[in-house]
Every structure is written in structure tokens, then in C-alpha cells.
Amino acid sequence: MGSIVLSFAFFAILPALSPAAAPGAQSGAVKSFYDLELPSLEGDTVDLAAYRGKVTLVVNVASQCGYTPQYSGLEKLHRELSGKGFSVLGFPSNDFGGQEPGDAKEIRKFCSVNYDVTFPVFGKVVTRKGASQSPAYAFLGRSGNLPGWNFSKYVVGRDGQVVAFFPSQVAPESPELRAAVDKALAAPSR
């Protein structure tokens, strides 16, 4: 009797162990960054389908980081290219050095007062792998890159796929980042 119960228990959990049950393997898996719905900084749900057909620069931001002055370059890039089908999307994260300890109101005030940020800023996220990882970073991580620090950047093409990744030290004004954004903007919509 004990072996029958054990066998039943094994076959009951087998589907959970199979590759088909792995995240991203289900039939309803996210196929595009623009398939996601995520909370804004104010807590409203944002359907990223609104960005389908556009190029986005997704950045994990923090207010107390040595790279925080990159907010200026990100805002400049956003303002310069927003009329051409481009947007910067900021995702506050406290993953690295506890450098984004603020709540939503504090983050909004910091961004507005210090950098006059007009690009969309989303709710605070976890970028690292694990049970609490944001769906945004679970998708972005499929590119083979997850942030190693604050201000890591993903260029996401019009189809919602990651086309380039840049670590923190690559500034928004850098020629290589700008070239990747320009190339993505020049690519035809699918």
C-alpha cells in the first residue's frame, strides 16, 4: 500500500518537474516585452502593448547610486527621440547596495526635482532571479543578461525583443548605446 501511495505522489508531482512546466514554456508564455502589464510608480496598471511598434530603453534606476546622474542623459535621450517612436522606461530597484530605499512618492519627487524626469517610471522591481523577480526582468533576462548593478540598459525593439544590452558604466550619451537605439529605430516594424 505504501509503495502505491508513493508511486501516486511521484506521478502527481511529475508534471511540475517536467520542462513543459518551466517558466516561459507554457502556451501562454510572454513572447514580447510588450505583452506585459506592470504597475506604474503610482500603482496603476500599465499595459506595455502601448509601446508595441516603438523602441524602448529599459533601465533599472536608483536615486542614491554613483550612476544616478545618468538620469540627465536618459531624460535628454527621451525628449530628443520620443517623437520618433522611442521611450525610456525607468524601473526603480533597491537590489544593488540598497540605493533606492524610497517609496513611490519619494522616488517621484526625487526624479522630478533633481532631473525633471518626464519618461515613464514604474513601480519598484526586483531584477535578480528568484521568486520575487519582476516579470519585466524575468523576460529581459532571457536575453542572457541581468543587471549587475543599477543603470543597466536594454534596448528593446519594435517587436518587444531585446536587441542590445549595456552595463551601468555605458552612459546614455555613449556612441555605442546611441548607435543601438538608432539601428533599432531604423529597423522596419514587423
Secondary structure by P-SEA (a helix, b strand, c coil): caaaaaaaaaaaaccccccccccccccccccccccbbbbccccccccccccccbbbbbbbcccccccccaaaaaaaaaaaccccbbbbbbbbbccccccccccaaaaaaaaaacccccccccccccccccccccaaaaaaacccccccccbbbbbcccccccccccccccccccaaaaaaaaaaaacccc
